[in-house]
Amino acid sequence: MRNDIELLVHLCYGDFGHKHSIEPSSLALCVEMSNRIFEGTKRPVQLLYMPVPRDRSDDAYFEPLKHLNLLAETTLSLGLVHQASSNIWSARASACKSWCRRRC
């Protein structure tokens, strides 16, 4: 792939009926996969997306973000707003901010 084409990584658990195919217990697997992608690619990653289940706004879910080796040129995008529970997105946003090294 040419370096002038933006690389966006979208880690997802599916969205059948606005529900993940499995409910992740934390962002640990996403962080591990992301770090491996960053280590293994020779080109910039402009955007990294990670899922957040609609019923999770607790520290345990977001804590693995402290181990994310986010590249300087990479924007982290988290799935905080859901169609079925858009009224509590701010609780999810507050929980993730304490674990992000950079603004998410």
C-alpha positions in Angstrom: 0.0 0.0 0.0 1.3 3.4 -0.9 2.3 5.8 2.0 0.2 8.6 0.7 -3.0 6.6 1.3 -4.3 7.0 4.9 -4.4 3.9 7.0 -7.3 3.5 9.3 -7.6 0.5 11.7 -11.1 -0.4 12.8 -11.2 -3.1 15.5 -14.7 -4.3 16.0 -16.9 -7.0 17.5 -19.7 -6.7 15.0 -23.0 -4.9 15.2 -25.9 -7.3 14.6 -29.0 -5.7 16.1 -26.8 -2.9 17.6 -25.0 -5.5 19.8 -21.5 -6.8 19.7 -21.2 -10.5 18.6 -19.3 -11.0 21.9 -19.1 -8.5 24.8 -15.4 -7.8 25.5 -14.4 -7.7 29.2 -12.0 -4.9 28.6 -9.9 -3.2 25.9 -6.9 -5.5 26.6 -7.2 -7.5 23.4 -7.7 -4.3 21.3 -4.6 -2.7 22.9 -2.5 -5.8 22.4 -3.5 -6.0 18.7 -3.0 -2.3 18.2 0.5 -2.4 19.7 1.4 -5.3 17.4 0.1 -3.4 14.4 2.1 -0.3 15.3 5.3 -2.4 15.8 4.8 -4.4 12.6 3.9 -1.7 10.1 6.4 0.5 8.4 4.0 3.2 7.6 1.9 5.7 9.6 -1.5 4.8 11.0 -3.8 7.9 10.9 -6.8 6.5 12.9 -7.4 3.7 15.3 -10.9 2.8 16.3 -11.8 0.6 19.3 -15.3 -0.5 20.4 -16.9 0.4 23.7 -20.0 -1.7 24.7 -23.0 0.5 25.5 -23.2 -0.7 29.1 -19.5 0.0 29.9 -18.3 3.2 31.5 -16.2 1.6 34.3 -12.5 1.9 34.8 -11.9 -1.9 34.4 -12.9 -1.7 30.7 -10.7 1.3 29.9 -7.7 0.6 32.1 -5.7 -1.3 29.4 -5.5 2.0 27.4 -2.6 2.9 29.8 -0.6 0.2 27.9 -1.5 1.6 24.4 1.7 2.7 22.5 -0.2 5.2 20.4 1.9 6.7 17.6 2.2 10.5 17.5 0.4 10.7 14.1 -2.4 8.4 15.2 -5.8 9.6 16.4 -7.6 7.3 18.8 -11.4 6.9 18.2 -13.6 5.1 20.7 -17.1 3.9 20.1 -18.7 6.0 22.9 -22.0 6.9 21.3 -24.6 4.2 20.6 -28.0 4.5 19.0 -29.6 2.6 21.8 -28.0 4.4 24.7 -26.8 7.8 23.4 -27.8 9.5 26.6 -24.9 8.1 28.7 -22.0 8.7 26.2 -20.5 11.3 28.5 -20.1 8.7 31.3 -18.1 6.5 28.9 -16.1 9.6 27.7 -15.2 10.5 31.3 -14.1 7.0 32.1 -11.8 6.7 29.1 -10.1 10.0 29.6 -8.4 9.0 32.8 -6.7 6.1 31.0 -5.8 7.8 27.7 -2.2 9.1 27.6 -3.4 11.5 24.9 -6.7 13.1 24.1 -9.2 10.6 22.8 
